[in-house]
Amino acid sequence: MADQLATEAPLDLEARQAFVEGVRGVVLTSADPGYDDARAIWNGLIDRRPALIVQCTGAADVVDAVNFARERGLLLSVKGGGHNVAGNAVNDGGLVIDLREMAKIEIDPIARTAWVETGASALQVTRALSEHGLVIGFGDSGSVGVGGITTGGGIGFLVRKFGMTIDSVIGAEVVTADGRYLRIDDEQEPDLFWAIRGGGGNFGVVARLKFRLHELPHFTGGMLILPATPETIAGFAAASQAASEELSTIGNVMSAPPMPFLPAEVHGRIVIMAFIAFAGDDAAAERAIAPFRALATPILDTVKPGPYVSMYPPEDPSYRPKAVGRTMFVDSIDASRAQLIYDRLSACDAPMRVAQIRVLGGAMARIPSDATAYAHRAKPMLVNVAAFYQGEVDREARKTWAHQFFRALQPSDDSAYVGFLSDDGQERIRGAYPGKTWDRLAAVKAVYDPTNLFRLNQNIPPHT
Ligand SMILES: Cc1cc2nc3c(=O)[nH]c(=O)nc-3n(C[C@H](O)[C@H](O)[C@H](O)COP(=O)(O)OP(=O)(O)OC[C@H]3O[C@@H](n4cnc5c(N)ncnc54)[C@H](O)[C@@H]3O)c2cc1C
């Protein structure tokens, strides 16, 4: 993180003025009223103070900002939805390309394609598509930025039915480190197109993405909260693995939050707060969801037919939790892992602690592992563990807890999904890109960003 602290060449006022006058978007400094809002990100721990935040209105602004940062030797961050826990969207003393104003969505319902500016949120795109009965699968949060989730991969409520978010990408427009604006796909700049689908923000600023859209005439989804026991945890994972690929689940085994929709006696108890998504007709949905309802008497069951967009309920934009977490892949949640999850969560006194279980497979697993930069296609299950903390007093203890929990569940495999990495270190970045994937990414990086201008990310240094 030494990079983060280094304010590079002091800004020459004249050059800065020329830059500010040249771009169409607003350029914020610490003196401006919108500055604090623009530098805030989801991770409440991160409090960085960039010298300039460029609120780009289009690709031309991105080109200018990339050129300015490169020519002035400024640290450069790219900020979309601001949700990445690593906090790389902002920096100290450098320049931030803020994409939030770039949120245009152009849908062609006949061709079933859409061009989306990457500052749009998953909710904005999902809402626009729902008017046409069409979808793209993003993640479990509507406020995540399209650019961030897609360059990482995108694993969400439709992953088993339609694959990862990157599996629906058929083209892109990218500003590279030398300030070129490239339209790319399988034919034009195919290596770069391969790399931006899973390689994160290493290769340039993706200004727009072209998606293939999916029809979703019938959908059933919602929240199912069950009491957690070792048996229901293992049963939940097994039922998710046994289900047809129309069904994707995200099971949060966690301390029940004091939410008004939960009975007071449940608050603080370990429950399975599951999100259930069935992309198919109503009768098939009922049959697919029955095994989950049979695991125990539900504490809450909101799973019902309805529009897919209802999976993204309103969020509080000021919510900025302080949490530490670890991500991993496992093969299954058998009885001993379920017991371990139950015991670790029960023994922890963090105000909120969670083990999130995502069963993979289906459409995402049918894509060859070398087709995109996400190579872990065969991994059957992803688990995230996390604990919230209150301040410096308990931060280290929570971090140790998360790390030990991770290692107890997954003693040997460092593989990871890059979208959920935080400050995990270089070994885990390598773990996101096994074998030849890493070598190919490093070679692509050497071509498109040889000086590592885009280094505030889960970094893949250029191959030398
Ligand atoms: C509450 C929450 C829920 C989540 N749920 C899921 C989930 O269900 N599935 C899943 O797959 N992920 C999920 N994530 C992870 C999320 O997809 C990643 O953290 C993603 O990077 C966030 O994108 P962003 O644009 O919001 O973040 P930012 O912090 O703004 O950006 C993150 C990084 O992405 C890169 N980046 C962003 N936009 C661009 C662009 N246009 N061009 C090039 N690089 C870019 C940059 O390197 C940047 O530092 C979740 C995260 C949170 C906080």
The ligand as an ORCA input file, in Angstrom:
! r2SCAN-3c Opt
* xyz 0 1
  C     -22.654     -5.566     -0.973
  C     -21.868     -6.205     -2.086
  C     -22.424     -7.259     -2.760
  C     -21.717     -7.872     -3.800
  N     -22.297     -8.919     -4.439
  C     -21.661     -9.490     -5.488
  C     -22.259    -10.566     -6.180
  O     -23.344    -11.025     -5.847
  N     -21.583    -11.096     -7.217
  C     -20.364    -10.633     -7.626
  O     -19.832    -11.146     -8.607
  N     -19.769     -9.622     -6.972
  C     -20.386     -9.053     -5.911
  N     -19.771     -8.044     -5.212
  C     -18.405     -7.678     -5.579
  C     -18.415     -6.612     -6.652
  O     -18.870     -7.133     -7.878
  C     -16.989     -6.077     -6.865
  O     -16.523     -5.556     -5.673
  C     -16.940     -5.031     -7.958
  O     -15.593     -4.710     -8.201
  C     -17.669     -3.774     -7.574
  O     -17.780     -2.942     -8.676
  P     -18.055     -1.385     -8.458
  O     -17.991     -0.714     -9.784
  O     -19.283     -1.210     -7.643
  O     -16.830     -1.010     -7.533
  P     -15.650      0.051     -7.584
  O     -15.072     -0.031     -6.223
  O     -16.119      1.364     -8.073
  O     -14.658     -0.548     -8.635
  C     -13.889     -1.660     -8.298
  C     -12.731     -1.814     -9.223
  O     -13.219     -2.293    -10.460
  C     -12.483     -1.717    -11.517
  N     -13.442     -1.021    -12.363
  C     -14.658     -0.538    -12.039
  N     -15.256     -0.048    -13.126
  C     -14.393     -0.208    -14.162
  C     -14.436      0.097    -15.536
  N     -15.499      0.658    -16.092
  N     -13.361     -0.209    -16.295
  C     -12.275     -0.805    -15.755
  N     -12.193     -1.123    -14.455
  C     -13.245     -0.832    -13.671
  C     -11.435     -0.817    -10.902
  O     -10.226     -1.537    -10.776
  C     -11.992     -0.539     -9.531
  O     -11.005     -0.313     -8.555
  C     -20.433     -7.411     -4.157
  C     -19.866     -6.349     -3.448
  C     -20.580     -5.754     -2.416
  C     -19.968     -4.643     -1.652
*
